[in-house]
Amino acid sequence: MNEQQAIQIDRYLSGEMSEEERSGFERAVEQSAELAAELSLQRDMEAAFREPEVEDLEEKLAMITGKTTKVRSIQTRPWRWIGLAASVAIAVGIALWMLLPFSQSLTAEELYAAHIDLPSSLEKNLAARSADPDSNEPENLVSQVLQEVDKLYQEGAYQGAAAVIADNREALLQSSPDTYYYLYGILSLQQSEIQSATEALSQVQSGVYGESADWYLTLARLRIEGKTDAVRSKFEQFTNYPNDHLVTAKKVLSSW
């Protein structure tokens, strides 16, 4: 669009053209797709960025005079176009800022609070334990204990669940130490006993609880030790292979 066309569009939208000029301009718009598109764009821009105070003044004048009054802004035409362009640039910039992801450094406490997503039920872990071919647990005793613990856990009775584990400590340690330490660690986290959770989860060797225990242990260490290189390295390990915590580990690191 050249300068002459810009002036014509400006005069057309401002209602400054005579009837003859207006008819001639509208014929030119019908014959030029480019000019029609530019006119449509400028009309939309005028509507989108119309000054609220001008509209308010026009409404008040209409109420007083009983007829519609056009309030003209006092500005030169170059500044009118520059103002519209600047408004568009600002709007686009704000939109991009809102859409593009950004990271903000968080403290160790904030990272822990944002990502300590403890399970709402132990059912998945207990089902995996039952399916573990290496498990040598006496099913009658251990299964009953774990079912009771899971029921209390889902009800939010974490102290009660911990008491059941404590009452059956020897039996659980003898048959499945990993089960005992994992459950004790999760229950400790639920009660904000971070140090106890760290000590318990660090005892889990491997098996069905290994990855989950390692994840919660890493979060617990973050809460206690802070953003150390050693803790960061543990989170980075979770980003090196497919696992349930890969995405969350990346989020933690992005806010490191």
C-alpha positions as CSV (number, residue, x, y, z in Angstrom):
1,M,0.0,0.0,0.0
2,N,1.4,3.4,-1.0
3,E,1.1,6.7,0.8
4,Q,-1.7,8.0,-1.5
5,Q,-3.8,4.9,-0.8
6,A,-3.2,5.2,3.0
7,I,-4.4,8.8,2.8
8,Q,-7.5,7.8,0.9
9,I,-8.3,5.1,3.4
10,D,-7.8,7.5,6.2
11,R,-10.2,10.1,4.6
12,Y,-12.7,7.4,3.8
13,L,-12.8,6.0,7.3
14,S,-12.9,9.5,8.8
15,G,-15.8,10.6,6.5
16,E,-13.9,13.4,4.9
17,M,-14.6,12.4,1.3
18,S,-17.2,14.1,-0.9
19,E,-19.9,11.9,-2.3
20,E,-18.0,11.8,-5.7
21,E,-14.7,10.9,-4.0
22,R,-16.4,8.3,-1.9
23,S,-18.0,6.6,-4.9
24,G,-14.8,6.7,-6.8
25,F,-12.9,5.2,-3.9
26,E,-15.5,2.4,-3.4
27,R,-15.2,1.5,-7.1
28,A,-11.4,1.3,-6.7
29,V,-11.9,-1.0,-3.7
30,E,-14.1,-3.3,-5.7
31,Q,-11.5,-3.6,-8.4
32,S,-8.5,-4.1,-6.1
33,A,-8.4,-7.0,-3.8
34,E,-5.3,-5.6,-2.1
35,L,-6.9,-2.3,-1.5
36,A,-10.1,-4.0,-0.2
37,A,-8.0,-6.1,2.2
38,E,-6.1,-3.1,3.5
39,L,-9.4,-1.2,4.0
40,S,-10.9,-4.1,5.9
41,L,-7.7,-4.3,8.1
42,Q,-7.7,-0.6,8.9
43,R,-11.4,-0.7,9.7
44,D,-10.9,-3.6,12.1
45,M,-7.9,-1.8,13.7
46,E,-10.0,1.4,14.2
47,A,-12.7,-0.6,15.9
48,A,-10.2,-2.6,18.1
49,F,-8.2,0.3,19.3
50,R,-10.9,3.0,19.4
51,E,-10.2,5.3,22.5
52,P,-12.9,4.6,25.2
53,E,-12.8,8.2,26.4
54,V,-13.8,9.4,22.9
55,E,-16.7,7.0,22.7
56,D,-17.8,8.1,26.1
57,L,-17.7,11.8,25.1
58,E,-19.7,11.2,22.0
59,E,-22.4,9.4,24.0
60,K,-22.6,12.3,26.4
61,L,-22.8,14.8,23.6
62,A,-25.5,12.8,22.0
63,M,-27.5,12.8,25.2
64,I,-27.2,16.6,25.4
65,T,-27.8,17.6,21.8
66,G,-30.2,14.8,20.9
67,K,-28.1,13.8,17.8
68,T,-25.0,11.9,17.1
69,T,-21.8,14.0,17.3
70,K,-18.5,12.9,15.8
71,V,-15.6,13.9,18.0
72,R,-12.4,14.3,16.0
73,S,-9.1,13.6,17.7
74,I,-6.5,16.4,17.3
75,Q,-3.5,14.7,15.7
76,T,-1.7,14.6,12.4
77,R,-2.3,11.7,10.1
78,P,1.2,10.2,10.3
79,W,0.8,9.9,14.1
80,R,-2.6,8.3,13.6
81,W,-1.1,5.5,11.6
82,I,1.9,5.2,13.9
83,G,-0.4,5.0,16.9
84,L,-2.4,2.2,15.3
85,A,0.8,0.3,14.4
86,A,2.2,0.7,17.9
87,S,-1.0,-0.5,19.4
88,V,-0.9,-3.6,17.2
89,A,2.7,-4.2,18.1
90,I,2.0,-4.0,21.8
91,A,-1.0,-6.3,21.6
92,V,1.0,-8.9,19.6
93,G,3.9,-8.6,22.1
94,I,1.6,-9.2,25.1
95,A,-0.1,-12.1,23.4
96,L,3.3,-13.7,22.7
97,W,4.5,-13.1,26.2
98,M,1.4,-14.9,27.5
99,L,1.7,-17.8,25.2
100,L,5.4,-18.5,25.3
101,P,6.6,-20.7,28.1
102,F,8.9,-19.0,30.6
103,S,10.7,-20.3,33.6
104,Q,11.2,-18.7,37.0
105,S,13.8,-19.8,39.5
106,L,12.1,-21.2,42.6
107,T,13.6,-21.9,46.1
108,A,14.0,-25.5,47.2
109,E,11.0,-25.2,49.4
110,E,8.9,-23.9,46.6
111,L,10.1,-26.6,44.2
112,Y,9.3,-29.3,46.8
113,A,5.8,-27.9,47.5
114,A,5.0,-27.6,43.8
115,H,6.0,-31.1,42.8
116,I,5.5,-33.4,45.9
117,D,2.5,-35.1,44.3
118,L,2.0,-38.0,46.7
119,P,-0.2,-40.9,45.6
120,S,-3.9,-40.8,46.6
121,S,-3.9,-44.5,47.0
122,L,-1.3,-47.3,47.6
123,E,-3.3,-49.7,45.5
124,K,-1.2,-49.5,42.4
125,N,2.0,-50.2,44.4
126,L,0.5,-53.0,46.4
127,A,-0.9,-54.6,43.2
128,A,2.6,-54.5,41.7
129,R,4.1,-56.0,44.9
130,S,1.6,-58.9,44.7
131,A,2.6,-59.5,41.1
132,D,6.4,-59.5,41.9
133,P,7.7,-63.0,41.2
134,D,10.6,-62.4,43.6
135,S,8.3,-61.6,46.5
136,N,8.6,-64.1,49.3
137,E,5.9,-62.5,51.6
138,P,3.5,-64.6,53.6
139,E,0.4,-63.6,51.7
140,N,-2.1,-64.0,54.4
141,L,-0.4,-61.7,57.0
142,V,1.2,-59.2,54.7
143,S,-1.8,-58.8,52.3
144,Q,-4.1,-58.2,55.3
145,V,-1.8,-55.6,56.7
146,L,-1.3,-53.8,53.4
147,Q,-5.0,-53.7,52.7
148,E,-5.7,-52.2,56.1
149,V,-2.9,-49.7,55.6
150,D,-4.2,-48.7,52.1
151,K,-7.8,-48.3,53.5
152,L,-6.6,-45.9,56.2
153,Y,-4.3,-44.1,53.8
154,Q,-7.1,-43.4,51.4
155,E,-9.2,-42.0,54.3
156,G,-6.4,-39.6,55.1
157,A,-5.7,-41.4,58.5
158,Y,-2.0,-41.4,58.0
159,Q,-1.2,-41.7,61.7
160,G,-3.5,-44.7,61.9
161,A,-1.8,-46.3,58.9
162,A,1.6,-45.6,60.4
163,A,0.5,-47.3,63.6
164,V,-0.5,-50.4,61.7
165,I,2.9,-50.6,60.1
166,A,4.6,-50.1,63.4
167,D,2.6,-52.9,65.0
168,N,3.6,-55.3,62.2
169,R,7.2,-54.0,61.8
170,E,9.0,-57.2,62.5
171,A,6.8,-59.3,60.2
172,L,7.1,-56.8,57.3
173,L,10.9,-56.4,57.7
174,Q,11.3,-60.2,57.7
175,S,9.1,-60.8,54.7
176,S,9.6,-57.6,52.6
177,P,11.9,-54.9,53.9
178,D,11.3,-52.7,50.8
179,T,7.5,-52.7,51.4
180,Y,8.0,-51.6,55.0
181,Y,10.5,-48.8,54.2
182,Y,8.5,-47.6,51.2
183,L,5.2,-47.3,53.0
184,Y,6.9,-45.8,56.1
185,G,8.6,-43.2,53.9
186,I,5.4,-42.3,52.0
187,L,3.4,-42.0,55.3
188,S,6.2,-39.8,56.8
189,L,6.0,-37.5,53.8
190,Q,2.2,-37.2,54.2
191,Q,2.8,-36.1,57.7
192,S,5.6,-33.7,56.7
193,E,8.2,-35.7,58.6
194,I,10.8,-35.2,55.8
195,Q,13.9,-36.5,57.7
196,S,12.2,-39.7,58.7
197,A,11.0,-40.1,55.1
198,T,14.5,-39.7,53.8
199,E,15.9,-42.3,56.2
200,A,13.2,-44.8,55.3
201,L,13.2,-44.3,51.5
202,S,17.0,-44.6,51.3
203,Q,16.6,-48.2,52.6
204,V,14.5,-49.3,49.6
205,Q,16.9,-51.3,47.5
206,S,15.0,-52.0,44.2
207,G,12.1,-54.1,43.0
208,V,8.7,-52.7,42.4
209,Y,9.2,-49.7,44.7
210,G,12.6,-48.7,43.5
211,E,11.9,-46.0,41.0
212,S,9.0,-44.4,43.0
213,A,11.1,-44.5,46.2
214,D,14.0,-42.9,44.4
215,W,11.8,-40.1,43.1
216,Y,10.3,-39.3,46.5
217,L,13.7,-39.6,48.1
218,T,15.1,-37.0,45.7
219,L,12.3,-34.6,46.5
220,A,12.8,-35.1,50.2
221,R,16.6,-34.5,49.8
222,L,15.7,-31.3,47.9
223,R,13.6,-30.1,50.8
224,I,16.3,-30.9,53.4
225,E,19.6,-30.2,51.5
226,G,18.5,-27.4,49.2
227,K,19.4,-26.9,45.5
228,T,22.8,-28.7,45.6
229,D,24.6,-30.1,42.7
230,A,24.1,-33.6,44.0
231,V,20.3,-33.2,44.2
232,R,20.2,-31.6,40.7
233,S,22.1,-34.5,39.3
234,K,19.5,-36.9,40.7
235,F,16.7,-35.0,39.0
236,E,18.7,-35.0,35.7
237,Q,18.9,-38.8,35.9
238,F,15.1,-39.0,35.7
239,T,15.3,-37.1,32.4
240,N,17.6,-39.6,30.7
241,Y,15.1,-42.5,30.2
242,P,11.4,-43.0,29.9
243,N,9.7,-43.1,33.3
244,D,6.7,-41.8,35.2
245,H,8.6,-38.8,36.6
246,L,10.4,-37.6,33.4
247,V,8.1,-34.7,32.7
248,T,8.0,-33.5,36.3
249,A,11.8,-33.8,36.6
250,K,12.1,-31.5,33.6
251,K,9.8,-29.0,35.2
252,V,11.8,-29.0,38.4
253,L,15.0,-28.4,36.4
254,S,13.5,-25.6,34.3
255,S,12.7,-23.7,37.6
256,W,16.0,-24.5,39.2
